[in-house]
Amino acid sequence: MATKLKKITSSNIKTLTCAFCKGAGKDPFEVPSKLSNCQVCIGRGTVQVIEPTEVCPYCKGKGIFFHHRMPCTVCGGRGSVTKIKGEKRCGKCEGNGKNPESGLPCSSCYGLGSISS
């Protein structure tokens, strides 16, 4: 059965403050220097996400991969992800997006905490 893709228009794109740099536009870890632009928003301080959105379940909206100086691999550092239509809670990670053994993004839901039903 083929799934119908929703057309992306300017009306369903939401502009948010970059979670990785908190809107500053500069790399929060000052790598390689304190003058470096944020690698997520490219120095703009804002990012765009397709609506409907929800806070990233893996990084809890911080945009940072835990205990590392890199963007979250699930949301790309934006802090928000596009909500899955017709979703149900992932049974493997119990909805928190983390693999219970390793702490890495769940391989069943790709760190989103939910799967489409």
N, C-alpha and C positions, 0 to 999 in steps of 0.2 A: 504494500500500500504506500503510495507516495504521499509525503507530507507537503502541505502548502506553505511556502515561505512568505513571510510578511514583508512587504515592500518598506524599505527604510526611507523615510522622508524627514525633512527638517522638523516636523511637528512631533516626531517620536524620538528625537535626540535630546537628551538632557545634559546641560553643561553644569559641571560640579567643580568645586575647589579640589585641586590635586591633593590627594591624601599623602603621597610620598613626601612632598616638600611643604605641605600645609599651606599652599598658595604663594610661597615665597619666590618660586621660580628658580631657585638655586639648589644644588645638590645638598641635602641635609647633613651629609657626612663629610662634605668638603673634599670629595675625591674627584679628580686628582688635585683640585685646588679649591679655595673658598670662592673663587670667581666662576666655577663651573656651573653651567645650567643644569637644571633637573633633567634626568634622562627620561622621565615619564611624560612631563608636560612640555618639554623642550623650552623651558624658561617662561612659558605663558602664565603659569599659576592655575590654569583650569584644564580640565579634561572633559571628554564627551563620552556618554554611555547611552546605549539604546534603552528606552523605557519599555516596560516597567522595570525599575531598578530596586535593588535591595542591598544592604550592607554586606560586604564580602564575608561569608561565614568562616573562611580560613584565617584571615588576618584581623578580623573584627573591625574592619574599616580603617586600619592604620596604614595600609598600603605597603608595609614593609614585611619581607620574609623573616620569620622569627629568628632572632639571634644572628642576623646577617645584615650586611649593608647593601642590600639589593631589593628591588621591587618584588612584591608578592607575586608568585607565579600563577596564582588563580585569577586575580583581578588586574594584573599588570601594573600594580601600584596605584590604581585609581581609587581603591577603597570601596567601590561598588561594582556589582555585577548585574547583568540583565537577568531578571527573574524568569524562571522556567515556567511556561504555561502548562497547566495540568500536572503540577509537580506533586510528588509524594516524598516523604522523608527517607533519606538513604539509610538502609538497615545496617550497613557495614560500619559507618562512622557515627551513626545515631544523630545525623544532622549537623555535626560541628565541622565537617569538611576535612578532618584529620584522620589519617590512618592510625588506628589505636596502637599498633606495634612500633611504628617508626616516627610518628609525628609529622610525616610528609603529607602532601595532599592525598586524600582518599582516591584510590584507583577506580572505585566503582562510580563515584559521582564527580570525579576530577576536582575535588575540593569545594564543590558548590553546596554540599550538604543535602541536596535533593536531586531526584531523578524524575524524568517525565513519565507519567503513567499511561 
